[in-house]
């Protein structure tokens, strides 16, 4: 593992500083990015086949380890022997091992394409929608520095330069991310592969022990909103634009006729998505934000968390530290600490099909109250 010949140490370290100035919003965008990555069939197949994140506990161990790895890349200098260097080496080795195991089970592999699509999860929403996560450039070339940071990290994790989503400058990277969003993540999140709901929701439920603001319903809604999935609206301009697009597809037909949501997104450039009945969007359902069907499905607690997150993004930027006091009660003190250099435990929990999560989910009154904290 070697530094690329185009590595600029000063620019790299400025990218790290930029992250810590806006760590709340940038780290939050990575959560939505991770959820989005689950929607790529080939990546999901490897994750399910690994049997290391199918329950809340194993998902907590696996994704907290991922979080600690990422924070080490951003906290420490990138030099041979440093914690950052050791972490990148460990993750790269894990990718190779997981890819080999998946191939032996005929469960796909960890390909260059999938590594690049995973890279989108770390930087895509940040560079495309910085205003949505409360990030603004305060010094010249802040975004160039952040782009260089993730370009280097991608290289260190084994992504060849031609596949590296982070290009030579931020303009090219934004264009690449825009194409990936339109051609992969928007259509994949509109029509998710089987077991997406289970793997995404156990991750969110598991990570609640680390981040008390994590709530699966609101986080899923926010992710699909960031990914431009039709119907998942949060702002008045989004509502107006969605009605405009529905009217265009109606093309003079009666306004009570539904429009298939898939007609409002590009065809997916990845294979493996399921066949499903059309999800119809009706013009009248988007006369107001509160009347949007997908928003109305959210629990009161989920709506509260969405509102609270908007306030946090507007006023709150801080560093991120980890003390797993909630996990102590859930999993015990010893099991709550994660060594990011150790493999996560195996898990024989069966994964549930998506249909299990689409049924009405009655929530006990005490859980509704607890979700507000």
Residue, then its C-alpha position, 0 to 999 in steps of 0.5 A: x500500500x503506497x501513497x499515490x504520486x499525486x498526493x498533496x499532504x497540505x491539501x489532504x490535511x486541509x480536507x481533514x480540517x474542513x471535515x471537523x469544521x462541519x463534522x455533524x452535517x458531513x458525518x450525517x450525510x455519510x449515514x444516508x450514504x451508507x443506507x443508499x449503498x445497501x440499495x445496490x444489489x451486488x453490494x447487498x448480496x455480499x453484505x447479507x452473505x457475510x453474516x456479520x450484520x443481520x441483527x441489531x447487535x452485530x450491526x452495531x459492532x460492524x458499523x461502529x467499527x466502520x465509523x471508527x475507521x472513518x474517524x481515524x482516517x480523518x483524525x490522524x495524519x496519513x503516514x506509514x505506521x500511523x493509526x490512519x495508515x493501519x486502519x486503511x490497510x485493515x479495511x483494504x485487507x478486509x475487502x479482499x477477504x470478503x470478496x474472496x469469501x463471496x466468490x467462494x459462496x457464489x455471492x458476487x465479489x467486491x468489485x472496482x465498480x462497487x468500491x466506487x459506488x461505496x465511495x459515493x456513500x462517503x462524499x456524494x450527498x455532501x458535494x451534491x447538496x451541501x446546503x441540506x447538511x449545513x456545509x458552506x465553503x469558508x476558505x478558498x478551495x475547501x471543497x477541492x481539499x475535501x475532494x482530494x482527501x477522499x480521492x486519496x482514501x479511495x486510492x489507498x483502499x484499492x480503487x484504481x484511478x480510472x474508477x475513483x469517483x473523486x476526480x482531479x477537481x471538485x467540478x468533475x467529482x460533482x458531475x460524476x456524483x450527479x450521474x451516479x445518483x441519477x443512474x444508480x441510487x435514485x432508481x435503486x432506492x425507488x425499487x429496492x432489492x430484497x432484504x434492503x429493508x432488513x439490512x438498512x433498518x437493523x443498521x439504524x436500530x443498532x447504531x441508535x446505541x451510539x447516536x440517540x437521534x437515529x430513528x429508522x423511519x425518519x432516516x430512511x425518509x431523509x435518505x430517499x429525499x436526498x436521493x431525489x426519490x419521487x414523493x419524498x419531499x421536505x421543502x416547498x420547492x420540492x413539492x412544487x417541482x414534483x407537481x410540475x413533473x406529475x402534470x408533465x407526465x399526465x400531459x392533459x389527462x385527468x388529474x386523478x390519474x396516477x403517474x408511475x413513480x418509475x417514469x420520473x427517474x432514469x432506468x437503473x444502470x445496475x442489474x438485480x432489481x426486482x419486478x414490482x407493481x407501479x407506485x402511483x403518484x397522484x397530483x392532489x396528494x402533493x397539494x401540501x407537504x403534510x398530505x404527501x402519502x410517504x410523509x403521512x406514513x411516518x410515526x409522530x416520533x419520526x416526524x419529530x426527528x425530521x424537524x429536529x434534524x433540520x434545526x440541528x443542521x441549521x445551528x449545530x456543528x461540533x466534533x464527534x466523540x464516542x462513549x457508548x453508555x446506551x450500549x452498556x445497557x443494551x449489550x453489556x459493558x464488555x460487548x459495547x466496546x469495538x476494536x476496529x482491527x478485529x473482525x465483527x462477530x458472525x450472526x445467524x439471524x435470518x434476514x427478513x424480506x422487504x414485505x415484512x417491513x411494509x406491513x403496518x408496524x404498530x408501536x407501543x405507546x411507551x416506545x413512541x414516548x422514548x423515541x422523542x429522547 
